[in-house]
Amino acid sequence: MSNIRANRVAEQIKKEIGEILTLKIKDPRIGFVTITDVDVTGDLQQATIYFSVLGEEEEKEETLAGLETASGFIRSEIGQRIRLRKTPEITFEFDEAHEYGNHIETLLRDLKQD
């Protein structure tokens, strides 16, 4: 039962963070960020937010630093928008699934050509 609730809360957090990043955050380090997934623990105490950014490794690191700096503000905004007893602690992690998929696709394309 709590797993279903954790998934619903994760989807709501994902939606709200997308709005917050688009409308409220003015940090120039945070460019075009896509929130790919949110993972919330069963007790709703911690949330890991996975994001992807187009660009070089340096831009990705700057974006991560900007998101970590803004994490307190983002958490307070989530607390105002979603009614929970306690707002989860949030951490940001870069989602490497897209890059991994591109790498596999390149390998398969190279195999097909040979």
C-alpha positions as CSV (number, residue, x, y, z in Angstrom):
1,M,0.0,0.0,0.0
2,S,2.8,2.5,0.9
3,N,4.6,1.6,-2.4
4,I,1.6,2.9,-4.3
5,R,1.5,6.1,-2.3
6,A,5.3,6.5,-2.7
7,N,4.8,6.3,-6.5
8,R,2.0,8.8,-6.5
9,V,4.1,11.2,-4.4
10,A,7.1,10.7,-6.7
11,E,5.0,11.6,-9.8
12,Q,3.6,14.7,-8.1
13,I,7.1,15.8,-7.0
14,K,8.4,15.3,-10.5
15,K,5.6,17.5,-11.9
16,E,6.1,20.2,-9.3
17,I,9.9,20.3,-9.7
18,G,9.4,20.7,-13.4
19,E,7.2,23.8,-12.8
20,I,9.6,25.1,-10.1
21,L,12.6,24.9,-12.4
22,T,10.8,26.5,-15.2
23,L,9.1,29.4,-13.4
24,K,10.9,30.1,-10.1
25,I,14.6,29.2,-10.4
26,K,16.7,32.0,-11.8
27,D,20.2,30.5,-11.4
28,P,22.1,30.8,-14.7
29,R,23.9,27.5,-14.0
30,I,20.6,25.7,-14.3
31,G,20.0,25.6,-18.0
32,F,17.8,23.2,-19.9
33,V,17.2,20.5,-17.3
34,T,14.9,17.6,-17.8
35,I,13.6,15.7,-14.7
36,T,13.6,12.1,-15.8
37,D,12.6,10.3,-12.6
38,V,11.9,10.7,-8.9
39,D,12.6,7.9,-6.5
40,V,10.9,8.2,-3.1
41,T,11.5,5.9,-0.1
42,G,8.5,4.0,1.3
43,D,8.4,6.2,4.4
44,L,8.4,9.4,2.2
45,Q,11.4,10.8,4.1
46,Q,13.9,11.0,1.2
47,A,13.5,11.6,-2.5
48,T,16.2,11.2,-5.2
49,I,15.6,13.3,-8.3
50,Y,17.2,12.1,-11.5
51,F,17.8,14.7,-14.2
52,S,19.5,15.0,-17.6
53,V,21.2,18.0,-19.2
54,L,22.3,18.5,-22.8
55,G,25.9,19.6,-23.0
56,E,29.4,18.8,-22.0
57,E,30.6,17.3,-18.7
58,E,31.4,20.8,-17.3
59,E,27.9,22.0,-17.9
60,K,26.5,18.9,-16.2
61,E,28.6,19.5,-13.1
62,E,27.6,23.2,-13.0
63,T,23.9,22.3,-13.3
64,L,24.3,19.7,-10.5
65,A,26.0,22.4,-8.3
66,G,23.2,24.9,-9.1
67,L,20.5,22.3,-8.3
68,E,22.2,21.4,-5.0
69,T,22.4,25.1,-4.1
70,A,18.7,25.5,-4.8
71,S,17.6,22.3,-3.1
72,G,16.5,24.1,0.1
73,F,14.3,26.5,-1.9
74,I,12.9,23.6,-4.1
75,R,12.1,21.6,-0.9
76,S,10.2,24.5,0.6
77,E,8.3,25.0,-2.6
78,I,7.4,21.3,-2.7
79,G,6.3,21.5,0.9
80,Q,3.9,24.4,0.1
81,R,2.5,22.7,-3.0
82,I,2.1,19.1,-1.7
83,R,0.3,18.3,1.6
84,L,2.6,15.9,3.4
85,R,3.3,15.6,7.1
86,K,7.0,16.0,6.4
87,T,8.6,17.2,3.2
88,P,11.2,14.7,1.9
89,E,14.8,15.5,1.9
90,I,15.8,15.8,-1.7
91,T,19.1,14.8,-3.5
92,F,19.9,15.3,-7.1
93,E,21.7,12.7,-9.3
94,F,22.5,12.8,-13.0
95,D,20.6,10.3,-15.0
96,E,23.0,8.5,-17.3
97,A,20.5,6.1,-18.8
98,H,20.1,8.3,-21.9
99,E,23.8,8.4,-22.6
100,Y,24.1,4.7,-21.9
101,G,21.3,4.0,-24.4
102,N,23.1,6.1,-27.0
103,H,26.3,4.2,-26.5
104,I,24.6,0.9,-26.9
105,E,22.8,2.1,-30.1
106,T,26.2,3.3,-31.5
107,L,27.7,-0.1,-30.7
108,L,24.9,-1.9,-32.4
109,R,25.0,0.3,-35.5
110,D,28.8,-0.3,-35.8
111,L,28.2,-4.1,-35.5
112,K,25.6,-3.9,-38.2
113,Q,27.9,-2.0,-40.6
114,D,30.7,-4.6,-40.1
